[in-house]
């Protein structure tokens, strides 16, 4: 698969929704991302986990969609986490100040969803 090509895989597990994001998450991929993830974001019965190990690029549109997911999940009182963030993407999250809110699922429960 072309590394730039955007691709999502939803793995519904008994205890969580896991979405694997591959390739570049940018304005061109926004509609596909939203079409797949929005229904999962509304399901407060299970934690929502985004796995990013195969994410090669993210722009401000992608970060904005992650923040929107965080807000939705917080309003529902539902856990949300981002896992396996590649170093380049983590650095971007750090530079934009969103890293703290995009906690790993293994971090303290109170941090999941940006709650303190």
C-alpha positions in Angstrom: 0.0 0.0 0.0 1.2 3.5 -0.8 2.2 5.1 2.5 0.6 8.4 1.5 -2.8 6.8 0.8 -5.2 7.2 3.7 -6.9 4.1 5.1 -9.0 3.3 8.2 -9.7 0.0 9.8 -12.3 -0.3 12.5 -11.8 -3.2 14.9 -14.8 -3.5 17.2 -13.6 -5.4 20.3 -15.8 -6.6 23.2 -14.5 -3.8 25.4 -13.6 -1.0 23.0 -13.7 0.5 19.5 -10.2 0.6 18.0 -9.6 2.5 14.8 -6.3 2.0 13.0 -5.3 5.1 10.9 -2.8 4.6 8.1 -1.2 7.0 5.7 -1.8 10.8 5.6 -4.7 12.3 7.6 -5.3 15.7 6.0 -8.0 17.8 4.4 -8.3 15.3 1.5 -9.0 12.4 4.0 -11.3 14.4 6.3 -14.6 13.2 4.9 -13.6 9.5 5.0 -12.3 9.9 8.5 -15.5 11.6 9.7 -17.8 9.2 8.0 -16.1 6.3 9.7 -15.4 7.7 13.2 -18.3 10.0 14.0 -20.8 7.1 14.6 -18.2 5.5 16.9 -17.6 8.8 18.7 -21.3 8.8 19.6 -21.2 5.3 21.1 -20.5 6.0 24.8 -20.9 2.4 25.7 -17.3 1.6 24.8 -14.0 3.5 24.9 -12.8 4.8 21.6 -9.1 4.2 20.8 -7.2 5.6 17.7 -4.1 3.7 16.8 -1.6 5.8 14.9 1.4 3.5 14.4 1.0 3.7 10.6 0.0 7.4 10.4 2.7 9.0 8.2 1.4 12.6 8.2 -1.3 14.8 9.9 -2.1 18.4 9.2 -4.2 21.0 11.2 -7.4 19.5 9.8 -6.5 16.1 11.2 -5.6 17.6 14.6 -8.8 19.5 14.6 -10.8 16.4 14.0 -9.0 14.7 16.9 -9.8 17.7 19.1 -13.5 17.5 18.0 -13.6 13.8 18.9 -12.1 14.6 22.3 -14.8 17.2 23.0 -17.6 14.8 21.9 -16.3 12.0 24.0 -15.8 14.4 27.0 -19.4 15.6 26.7 -20.6 12.0 26.7 -18.4 11.1 29.6 -16.9 8.4 27.4 -13.2 7.4 27.3 -11.1 8.4 24.3 -7.4 7.7 23.8 -4.8 7.8 21.1 -2.1 5.1 21.1 1.1 4.3 19.4 1.8 7.8 18.2 4.8 8.0 15.8 7.6 10.3 17.0 7.1 12.9 14.3 3.4 13.1 15.1 4.0 13.2 18.8 6.4 16.1 18.3 3.6 18.0 16.4 1.2 17.2 19.2 3.7 18.6 21.7 4.3 21.7 19.6 0.6 22.4 19.3 -0.1 21.7 23.0 -2.5 18.8 22.5 -0.3 15.9 23.8 -1.6 16.0 27.3 -5.2 15.6 26.2 -4.4 12.8 23.8 -3.4 10.4 26.6 -2.4 6.8 26.1 -5.0 4.3 27.2 -2.5 3.0 29.7 -2.2 6.4 31.4 -4.2 7.3 34.4 -8.0 7.0 33.7 -8.6 10.6 34.7 -6.4 11.8 31.8 -8.4 9.8 29.2 -10.7 12.3 27.5 -8.7 15.3 28.9 -10.3 15.1 32.3 -8.2 16.2 35.3 
